[in-house]
């Protein structure tokens, strides 16, 4: 089983990430190291490295490997940066960012998922990833500002509290769209007090629920 999972992980890196243009060595190294199959339900572990999202319970999903890698690369990070993640989910994205050398803060609104993920990360010895149970659309103001913010759920608009909590310079990645079934991944940059927006690609995420979400 362990050997099979390692082979599946290498195939994921080769066929889903490198073949589609993921080149950041820190992203590839992190996703090569992390046992993704431990972040999904036991019955789905054999599918963990396949090219699609998987349910993790409570109406939530773990994103497909390529999307995790793509968003991690598009954050344009450097080791030591502080990153706020909205939507902890399984904890996989947070772990990738931590393995990239980032100081990770992550907010989850679902109590059951928050505590299940907290337990998993402790078992995997990721003690330095800081987790919070709260409305992610409000961010984590007492720990900001953040060099980077990544939102792993789709909302109708860009939450203003998250923009306010960006450092200057800083960057925010978030799926946005009025259609819950399809959003645009947008990148917001803050530089010298100016805020600019760039549309990257079409994506489909679970709903961003909260004061500034659905």
Backbone torsions as a table, in degrees:
resi	resn	phi	psi	omega
1	UNK	NA	-47.0	-178.9
2	UNK	-62.4	-43.5	179.4
3	UNK	-63.2	-42.4	178.7
4	UNK	-61.1	-41.8	-179.7
5	UNK	-64.9	-39.2	178.1
6	UNK	-64.8	-40.0	177.4
7	UNK	-65.1	-42.0	178.1
8	UNK	-62.6	-38.0	179.5
9	UNK	-65.7	-43.8	178.8
10	UNK	-65.0	-37.9	177.2
11	UNK	-65.3	-39.3	176.5
12	UNK	-59.0	-47.1	-179.8
13	UNK	-60.6	-46.3	-174.5
14	UNK	-72.3	-47.5	-170.5
15	UNK	-92.1	-29.9	-176.7
16	UNK	-99.6	-31.4	-174.9
17	UNK	-102.9	-63.9	-177.5
18	UNK	-62.2	-38.7	-179.0
19	UNK	-66.5	-21.7	-179.8
20	UNK	-102.6	10.9	171.6
21	UNK	98.8	8.2	174.9
22	UNK	-74.6	121.5	-174.7
23	UNK	-124.0	-14.5	-177.5
24	UNK	-60.8	115.9	-176.6
25	UNK	-63.8	-27.7	179.2
26	UNK	-72.5	-36.8	176.4
27	UNK	-65.8	-48.2	-178.0
28	UNK	-64.1	-41.2	179.4
29	UNK	-64.0	-43.0	-180.0
30	UNK	-62.8	-45.4	-176.0
31	UNK	-76.7	-20.5	173.1
32	UNK	-73.9	-31.9	-175.7
33	UNK	-82.9	-38.5	-169.0
34	UNK	-78.0	129.7	177.6
35	UNK	-77.4	84.5	-175.0
36	UNK	-55.5	-31.1	-176.8
37	UNK	-64.0	-19.9	178.5
38	UNK	-79.8	-9.4	-177.7
39	UNK	-96.5	0.7	179.2
40	UNK	-116.9	169.3	177.9
41	UNK	-62.8	145.7	-173.5
42	UNK	-55.8	-37.6	-178.5
43	UNK	-67.1	-16.3	-176.2
44	UNK	-108.5	7.4	-172.6
45	UNK	-62.0	-32.8	179.0
46	UNK	-68.3	-17.6	178.7
47	UNK	-97.5	-0.1	-169.0
48	UNK	-58.8	-31.2	-175.6
49	UNK	-101.0	9.6	178.6
50	UNK	-79.1	166.8	-170.4
51	UNK	-87.4	57.5	176.2
52	UNK	-163.5	159.9	175.3
53	UNK	-71.0	162.7	178.6
54	UNK	-134.8	146.8	176.6
55	UNK	-69.2	143.5	177.7
56	UNK	-123.1	12.3	-179.9
57	UNK	95.4	161.3	176.0
58	UNK	61.4	26.7	178.8
59	UNK	75.9	13.8	-177.0
60	UNK	-112.8	166.2	-178.8
61	UNK	-135.3	160.3	166.2
62	UNK	-96.7	128.9	-176.2
63	UNK	-64.9	154.7	177.9
64	UNK	-62.5	151.1	-175.8
65	UNK	-53.1	-43.1	-177.5
66	UNK	-60.9	-41.3	-179.1
67	UNK	-65.3	-40.3	176.4
68	UNK	-59.6	-47.3	-179.7
69	UNK	-65.6	-44.1	-178.5
70	UNK	-60.9	-47.7	-179.2
71	UNK	-66.5	-37.5	178.2
72	UNK	-63.1	-39.9	179.5
73	UNK	-70.6	-41.4	-177.2
74	UNK	-69.5	-13.7	176.1
75	UNK	-69.9	-19.7	177.9
76	UNK	52.5	58.6	-174.8
77	UNK	-93.2	168.5	170.2
78	UNK	-133.5	146.6	179.7
79	UNK	-52.7	139.3	179.9
80	UNK	95.4	-11.6	177.7
81	UNK	-69.2	152.3	174.0
82	UNK	-93.3	133.7	-177.4
83	UNK	-129.1	130.7	173.6
84	UNK	-103.6	125.3	175.6
85	UNK	-107.3	130.5	175.9
86	UNK	-104.8	114.0	-176.9
87	UNK	102.7	74.1	-177.4
88	UNK	-59.5	-42.6	-179.5
89	UNK	57.2	-127.7	-178.6
90	UNK	-73.6	-19.4	-175.1
91	UNK	95.3	-3.7	-175.7
92	UNK	-65.8	-47.7	179.7
93	UNK	-61.4	-42.0	178.6
94	UNK	-61.2	-39.3	-180.0
95	UNK	-67.5	-40.3	176.6
96	UNK	-58.6	-46.4	-179.7
97	UNK	-63.4	-39.9	178.8
98	UNK	-64.7	-40.8	178.3
99	UNK	-67.5	-19.7	176.1
100	UNK	-81.9	0.7	176.8
101	UNK	90.5	22.0	-176.8
102	UNK	-101.3	155.4	177.5
103	UNK	-91.7	104.7	-166.0
104	UNK	-103.2	130.8	171.5
105	UNK	-119.8	136.7	-175.8
106	UNK	-141.1	135.6	-176.5
107	UNK	-117.5	131.7	177.7
108	UNK	-128.2	138.0	-177.2
109	UNK	-92.2	-20.5	-177.0
110	UNK	-90.9	118.1	-174.1
111	UNK	-58.3	-48.8	-176.9
112	UNK	-61.0	-42.5	-179.4
113	UNK	-69.2	-40.1	178.6
114	UNK	-56.4	-50.2	-176.2
115	UNK	-72.7	-34.5	177.0
116	UNK	-64.4	-42.9	-180.0
117	UNK	-70.5	-38.7	176.3
118	UNK	-56.8	-44.0	179.0
119	UNK	-62.9	-45.6	-179.3
120	UNK	-61.7	-46.2	-177.8
121	UNK	-65.1	-33.5	175.0
122	UNK	-66.6	-42.3	178.9
123	UNK	-62.1	-34.0	179.4
124	UNK	-88.2	2.6	174.8
125	UNK	68.8	30.5	172.4
126	UNK	-93.8	63.2	-175.7
127	UNK	-69.7	-21.9	-173.6
128	UNK	-85.4	-5.9	174.4
129	UNK	-81.1	119.6	-176.8
130	UNK	-89.9	126.3	-176.9
131	UNK	-115.0	147.9	178.7
132	UNK	-140.6	138.3	174.6
133	UNK	-96.5	110.5	-174.6
134	UNK	-173.2	-179.3	174.7
135	UNK	-77.9	106.6	-175.8
136	UNK	-63.6	-26.1	-178.8
137	UNK	-67.2	-13.5	176.5
138	UNK	-92.5	-4.8	179.2
139	UNK	72.4	-150.1	179.0
140	UNK	-143.1	68.9	-168.0
141	UNK	-58.1	-34.6	-176.8
142	UNK	-69.9	-14.7	179.4
143	UNK	-104.9	-5.1	-179.0
144	UNK	-82.6	-177.9	-1.2
145	UNK	-75.1	161.2	-177.1
146	UNK	-112.8	140.2	176.9
147	UNK	-65.9	-35.7	-179.8
148	UNK	-139.7	146.6	173.0
149	UNK	-131.3	132.1	178.6
150	UNK	-126.1	129.1	-178.8
151	UNK	-112.0	124.1	-175.8
152	UNK	-108.7	38.1	173.8
153	UNK	-151.7	152.3	-174.8
154	UNK	-97.8	129.2	178.8
155	UNK	-119.6	169.8	-178.5
156	UNK	-75.4	-26.9	-178.9
157	UNK	-144.2	174.4	177.3
158	UNK	-87.0	118.0	-178.4
159	UNK	-63.2	122.0	-179.1
160	UNK	-59.0	-38.2	179.1
161	UNK	-57.9	-32.0	-179.9
162	UNK	-71.2	-39.8	177.3
163	UNK	-62.8	-41.4	179.9
164	UNK	-64.2	-30.4	-177.0
165	UNK	-87.6	1.9	174.9
166	UNK	-75.2	138.2	170.6
167	UNK	-69.5	168.0	177.4
168	UNK	-125.2	106.0	6.9
169	UNK	-78.2	154.3	178.9
170	UNK	-160.8	169.7	-177.1
171	UNK	-144.4	141.3	178.2
172	UNK	-126.4	130.9	172.9
173	UNK	-112.1	129.7	-178.7
174	UNK	-154.7	137.8	171.6
175	UNK	-79.2	129.3	-176.5
176	UNK	-134.8	140.0	175.1
177	UNK	173.7	146.7	178.0
178	UNK	-73.0	-22.0	177.5
179	UNK	-90.1	116.6	-177.7
180	UNK	-64.8	-20.5	-177.1
181	UNK	-90.2	-7.1	179.8
182	UNK	-157.9	130.9	178.5
183	UNK	-129.7	171.0	170.7
184	UNK	-106.1	131.3	173.1
185	UNK	-79.0	119.8	-178.5
186	UNK	-116.5	151.0	178.7
187	UNK	-118.5	120.0	179.6
188	UNK	-104.7	127.1	177.3
189	UNK	-111.6	136.8	172.4
190	UNK	-113.3	123.7	-177.2
191	UNK	-147.9	119.8	178.9
192	UNK	53.6	39.4	177.3
193	UNK	85.1	-11.9	178.6
194	UNK	-92.7	145.1	178.3
195	UNK	-120.2	123.8	179.2
196	UNK	-121.7	156.0	-176.8
197	UNK	-126.3	137.3	178.4
198	UNK	-131.1	130.8	177.0
199	UNK	-89.6	128.4	-175.4
200	UNK	-99.5	-54.7	-175.8
201	UNK	-167.7	166.5	174.8
202	UNK	-80.1	138.4	-180.0
203	UNK	-142.4	170.5	176.2
204	UNK	-139.1	114.6	-178.0
205	UNK	-124.5	164.0	171.6
206	UNK	-65.1	165.5	-175.1
207	UNK	-70.0	138.3	169.7
208	UNK	-85.4	107.4	-175.5
209	UNK	-105.3	133.9	177.9
210	UNK	159.0	-173.1	-177.5
211	UNK	-55.8	-38.3	-178.8
212	UNK	-112.6	27.1	177.2
213	UNK	-127.9	-146.2	178.9
214	UNK	-75.5	NA	NA
